[in-house]
Amino acid sequence: MRLVSASEGRTPRLLRDRTGVQRVTSIELFFDLVYVFAVTQLSHYLLGHADVRGALQAALLLLMVWVVWVYTTWVTNWLDPDLMAVRLLLVVLMLISLAMSVSLPRAFEDLGLWVGGAYAVQQIGRTVFMVIALRGHPLEANFQRILAWCVVSSAFAVAGGLAHGNARALLWLAAVGVDLLGGVAGFYTPGLGRSRTSDWTIEGGHFAERCQGFILIALGESIVIIGATLTEKPAGASDVAAFVVGFAGAVALWWLYFDQSAEAAAEEIARSDDPGRLGRSAYTLIHPVMVAGIIVSAAADQKVLSNPAATASTASAWLILGGPALFLAGHAAFKLVVWRYLSWPRVAGIALLALLGLAATTIPELGLAACAAGVVAAVAASDRLPGLHPPS
């Protein structure tokens, strides 16, 4: 076998073969299992800190988890996960992500450095791997810019792990802000210039499928909570009703996302002349809003199932109504970016949830949850009505 140069041999050997359909591989699905645990940790954290401060902390931790996951998803869109070097990279990232997930409940206590350190090691380590693997390839310059930004974000992440109180939250917010806004700024770096989204030659269908998988991970957490909570107590009539309402709410969220938009959006990004733009805006920046809505809904399901007859407190009402509202807002933004079309049924659904909030503390939690699930189901059903589809 003849020797070949790095640009002719090593890079093609590490990149996916783009001649056929790009499928999600088993190692990518295995990698995602860690994030099932991460989502569980986040929903439990939110339930145990059901106030404004706790909600903001949970949102920040979700952003940190999302950033490390979605950056890896961009990488595996280019690299071939069936190759040993790439598999080993994913296994190492998986181990570090597991350590990060274990530390989430005490992220703002004594394990902050575990969370910040795990974030930094993944952001820098993964990008260094790409710079080395893509030497001589047009994508190399892009990852050199990304590495510069990741060094800055990682410094904030580690500093946050060492800090305490509000300083930790602010430093971690700076870390995820650098990594998310870096894509918006084209990862501009002095001396290296700026990347264009047209340079990010992702396979759109594969990227969309990966993000759809994360939505399913979050919905799976809702199903687990609904089943696990009911098994921990005697099942009376109100418990069974809460079980059905929680399940119906999860189905409504799934239906809203997957019935009309998921496959159509995947086709849209797959045939786009600039898939990197949609990958950045519609998926990287908007999808965590929908994931947050599912996590909040899962926490609400556990709260309702624990005591279905209780009258909703202010905190419970925020969970029960806020989860669906976040999901509807995220999905409306998703449709707006992909098709430049504002979904008025989703806007109306958010308005109805807000009106329910005015009377929430006088309604039993089970009744409020049933109303919220009904609103989401009605919005999902409206997608089947003629004249309400986005323009083709």
PyMOL commands that set and color helices and strands:
alter all, ss='L'
color gray80, all
select helices_A, chain A and resi 6-14+26-48+52-78+84-106+112-133+139-162+166-184+197-199+204-231+237-258+262-270+275-285+287-306+314-339+344-358+360-362+365-382
alter helices_A, ss='H'
color red, helices_A
deselect
rebuild
show_as cartoon
